[in-house]
Amino acid sequence: MPLADFCCPLSICGRLPPFKQSLAMPLFNKKFESKPIPVRQGRCNIGHPLATEELDDFRQISLTLGNKELRFADGIWMHSSRKGDVDDMLRLNKKFRALEEENNMCNLKIEVMLDLLAEHATELGELKPK
């Protein structure tokens, strides 16, 4: 057997039947062929300006369920068909309670400051005659 027949896989495959030629030397076959990578789609918002709208600046949000229409205002859903009714009264009562609490806190701060002022005034009064 010549050396060329021994080293060359093509000469071996030439002598095998066609159905075994593909199985003769799997080392030289391409086992792992990489699949083509698909082209990336362009982002649809490239070139568009970013939204500069403030998050606190909401428009009127409304929702219609059957025959009732609701709108979202100040963190609560209100019936938009009954303006000035119970929902507005609840919202106003909520604001009123918040303002009352703020007023009570301010009154408490004033009382504490007056107590501190009176205490310092008495300490100064005790130090003057000496």
C-alpha positions as CSV (number, residue, x, y, z in Angstrom):
1,M,0.0,0.0,0.0
2,P,1.6,3.3,-1.1
3,L,2.0,6.1,1.5
4,A,-0.3,8.4,-0.4
5,D,-3.2,5.9,-0.1
6,F,-2.5,5.6,3.6
7,C,-2.4,9.4,4.5
8,C,-5.0,10.8,2.1
9,P,-8.6,10.4,3.3
10,L,-9.9,11.1,-0.2
11,S,-8.3,8.0,-1.5
12,I,-10.0,5.9,1.3
13,C,-13.3,7.5,0.5
14,G,-12.9,6.8,-3.2
15,R,-12.9,3.0,-2.5
16,L,-15.9,3.0,-0.1
17,P,-19.5,2.8,-1.3
18,P,-21.3,6.1,-1.6
19,F,-23.5,5.7,1.6
20,K,-20.4,5.1,3.7
21,Q,-18.3,7.9,2.2
22,S,-19.9,10.5,4.4
23,L,-19.1,8.3,7.5
24,A,-15.5,7.5,6.6
25,M,-13.7,10.4,8.3
26,P,-16.0,12.6,10.5
27,L,-13.0,14.5,11.7
28,F,-12.8,16.3,8.4
29,N,-16.5,17.0,8.1
30,K,-18.0,20.3,9.2
31,K,-19.9,19.2,12.3
32,F,-20.6,22.6,13.7
33,E,-21.6,25.1,11.1
34,S,-22.5,28.5,12.5
35,K,-25.9,29.7,11.4
36,P,-26.0,33.2,9.9
37,I,-26.8,35.9,12.4
38,P,-29.9,37.8,11.5
39,V,-29.7,41.5,10.8
40,R,-30.7,43.6,13.8
41,Q,-33.9,45.6,13.5
42,G,-33.4,49.3,13.9
43,R,-35.0,50.8,17.0
44,C,-38.2,52.6,16.1
45,N,-37.6,55.5,18.5
46,I,-34.1,56.5,17.2
47,G,-34.3,60.1,15.9
48,H,-37.4,61.0,17.9
49,P,-37.0,63.5,20.7
50,L,-37.4,62.2,24.3
51,A,-40.6,63.1,26.1
52,T,-39.9,66.1,28.3
53,E,-43.3,66.2,29.9
54,E,-43.3,66.3,33.6
55,L,-44.8,63.3,35.4
56,D,-46.9,65.4,37.7
57,D,-48.4,67.2,34.8
58,F,-51.2,64.7,33.9
59,R,-54.0,65.4,31.6
60,Q,-57.5,64.5,32.4
61,I,-57.8,60.7,32.6
62,S,-61.2,59.4,32.1
63,L,-62.7,55.9,32.1
64,T,-66.2,54.9,30.8
65,L,-67.7,51.8,32.3
66,G,-71.2,51.1,31.0
67,N,-73.2,54.3,31.5
68,K,-70.9,55.8,34.1
69,E,-67.9,57.9,33.3
70,L,-65.1,58.3,35.9
71,R,-62.2,60.8,36.0
72,F,-59.0,60.6,37.9
73,A,-58.2,63.8,39.9
74,D,-56.0,64.3,43.0
75,G,-55.4,60.6,43.4
76,I,-59.0,59.4,43.5
77,W,-61.5,58.4,40.9
78,M,-64.6,60.6,40.7
79,H,-67.8,60.5,38.8
80,S,-67.5,63.1,36.1
81,S,-71.3,63.2,35.6
82,R,-72.0,64.4,39.1
83,K,-69.7,67.5,39.5
84,G,-69.9,69.2,42.9
85,D,-71.4,66.0,44.4
86,V,-70.1,63.5,46.9
87,D,-66.7,62.9,45.2
88,D,-65.8,66.6,45.2
89,M,-66.9,66.9,48.8
90,L,-64.7,63.9,49.8
91,R,-61.7,65.6,48.0
92,L,-62.4,68.9,49.7
93,N,-62.7,67.2,53.1
94,K,-59.4,65.4,52.5
95,K,-57.7,68.8,51.8
96,F,-59.5,70.4,54.8
97,R,-58.2,67.7,57.1
98,A,-54.6,68.1,55.8
99,L,-54.8,71.9,56.3
100,E,-56.1,71.4,59.8
101,E,-53.2,69.1,60.7
102,E,-50.8,71.6,59.3
103,N,-52.4,74.4,61.3
104,N,-52.3,72.4,64.5
105,M,-48.6,71.7,63.9
106,C,-47.9,75.4,63.4
107,N,-49.7,76.2,66.6
108,L,-47.7,73.6,68.5
109,K,-44.5,75.1,67.1
110,I,-45.5,78.6,68.2
111,E,-46.3,77.3,71.8
112,V,-42.9,75.6,72.0
113,M,-41.2,78.8,70.9
114,L,-43.1,80.9,73.4
115,D,-42.1,78.5,76.2
116,L,-38.5,78.7,75.2
117,L,-38.7,82.5,75.1
118,A,-40.3,82.7,78.5
119,E,-37.6,80.3,79.9
120,H,-34.8,82.4,78.5
121,A,-36.4,85.6,79.8
122,T,-36.6,84.3,83.3
123,E,-33.0,83.2,83.2
124,L,-31.9,86.7,82.0
125,G,-34.0,88.2,84.8
126,E,-32.3,86.1,87.4
127,L,-28.8,87.0,86.1
128,K,-29.4,90.9,85.9
129,P,-29.7,91.7,89.7
130,K,-26.5,89.8,90.5
